Amino acid sequence: MSQLLRFSPAQRAAHLLVSLSGMLLLITGLPITFSEQLRWVIDLMGGSTVTMLIHRICGLILAFSLAFFGTYFLLERLTKGKGDSNLSFSLSFFLKLGKDMAQDMLWTFGIVKERPVSGKYDWVMVADILTVPVFCLVEVITGAILWFPFPLLSFNPGLVFIFRLIHVAVAVFAIFFVFAHATILHFTPGNFPN
């Protein structure tokens, strides 16, 4: 069986940075948010000053990685068309993606005998590739607003609450996403399309 190179070494390094910074953002951010219940994590890490510093450094790493992936993705499409992947933004691409998703679900439940044949990325991977940057962007923007509150926020605590709520809600969703991502794509390599 031949191996398929999905990511370049630079992309794998950026993925590792996103993974590590994301885990550290969750480990530091949840105790910051739920400080009464998780105060022991803050104390274990050396106090709130250290926890906040680690959280902000990891936020900067996440922002850098997001910029790297975004720039790479755009440059790849500008210089090579679709690049080395089967990703595009045409209507036919999204229709095929929907058809593949439906057929894959039917295959999962034994209703059809054939699993859909995908290119380099199947519909689950495409969903990851398209949604992760959106969630990261929301986290980077809301985190930056909370870190450097502009004057309007100082006069409107309700707005601060809304940005914090969005930031925390996406982070909590990320916990479930990480487990699903790892289970579907990393711990079951046989599920990768050929």
N, C-alpha and C positions, 0 to 999 in steps of 0.2 A: 504494500500500500504506500503510495507516495504522500509526502507531507505537503501541506499548503501553508505558505508563509502569510499569515494574516496581518502582521504588524512589523514594521521596520524596528531595528534596535532603538532608534530615537523614540518611536511611538511606544515601545515597551517600557522604556525608561520613564516617559511621561505618565504612562498608565500606572507604573509603580508609585511615582510621586503622588498622583491623584489618589490612589488607594491608601497609601500611608497617611497622607495629609487628611484625607476624608475620615479615616478611622480616628486619628488624633483629634480632629474637629468634633467628632461625636463624643469621644471620651472626655474631652475638656468642656464642650458646649453643654451637654446634658447636665453635668453638675453645676454649671453656671446658672442654667435655667431653673433647675430643681435643687437649689442650694440647701434647702432644709432637709430634703430626703437624701441627698447625695453629698453632703458636706464632707464625709469621710474620704471621698475621692479627691476633693480639693486639698484636704490636709495631707493625703498620701503623696500628692504631686508637689508639695512644698508651699501650699497656700494659694490664696486667690490671685496674688500678683503673678506668680509663676504660671498658674493655670491660664490666666488671661493672655500672658505673653505667648505661651505655646499656641493658644487658640488663634491669636492674630498672625503669628508666623505661618501657621498652617493655612490660614485663610489667604495669605499672600502667595503661598505655594500653589494653592488651588487656583487662584486667579491667573498666575503665570502659566500653569498647565492648561487652563481653559484657553488662554490666548494662543499658546503653542498649537494645540489641537485645531483650534479655529483657523489659524493662519495656514497650517499645513493642509487642512481640508480644502480651504478656498484656493490656495496656490496649486494644489494637485489638480483641481478641476479646471482652473484657468490655463494650466500648462499642458495637461494631458487629457482633457475632456473629463471622463469619469475616473481617471486614474486607473489604479489596478483593482478597483472594486466594482461591484454590480450596483452601486448606489447612484441614483439620479433623482431628479426632482420633476420628472414628467408624469403626466396623468397615467400613462400605461404602466409605469413603474409601480405607482401606488395601487393601481387595480390588480396587478400581478401579486403584489404584496398581500392584499386582502384575500385574493384567491388562495395563495400559499398558506395563509394563516388558517383559513377555513378548512382546507384539505389536511393540514397538519393536525388540527383539532379532531377532524373526523378519523384520521389515521390513529391518533392517540386512543380513541374510544373503540377502535376496531371496526369502524363502519366502512372504511375504504382500505384496500390492501397496500396501496402505494403511498409513500411519504413524498411530499413535493420535492422536486430537485431544485436546489437554489444555486446561486453563484457563490461568490466568496462569503457572503453573509446571508443567513436565512432571516425570516421575518422577526424573530426574537432579537437577533443581533442588530438588525436595522432599528428596531424600537429602542434598544439601548443606545445606539449611536446617535439617534435623533433626540432622545429625551434627556439623557444625562447632561449634555451641555446646557440645555434649557434650565434644568434644576440647579446646576452649578452657577449659572449666570444669575438666577434669582438669589441664591445664597450670597454670592459675591456682592451684588448690588445692595441687598438688604443689610448684609454685614457691614459694608462700607458706610452706609447711612447711619447705622447704629454706632459705629466706631467714631465717625466724624459727623455728628449731628449738625446739620445746617441750621441757621437761625430760626426758620419756621418751626422746626421740631421743638425748640426750647419753649415756644409759646403754645404748643399743642401736644400735651401728653397723650391724647387719644391717638394721634398719628404715630407717635413712638410705639404705642401699644400695638397698632396695626402692623407696622414693619417688624416688630419683634415676633408677633404671632405668625406672620408669614414665614419668617426666618426659622422659627422653631418647628412649625408644621412641616415645612419641606425637609428639615433635618430628621424629624421623627419618621417621615415617609422614607427617607434615605436608609434608615435602619432595615426596614422590610425589603427595600430594593436591593441592598447589598446582599442579604441572605438569598434572595431569589436569583440575583445575578451570579453569585458564586455557585449556587446549586445547579442552575440550568447550564451555565457556560463553562465553569472551571472544574467542578467536581464530577461532571459527566462528559468527558471529552468525546465519547462515542456519539454524542448528540450533534457534534459539529458536522455541518454538511460537507460532502466531498466535492 
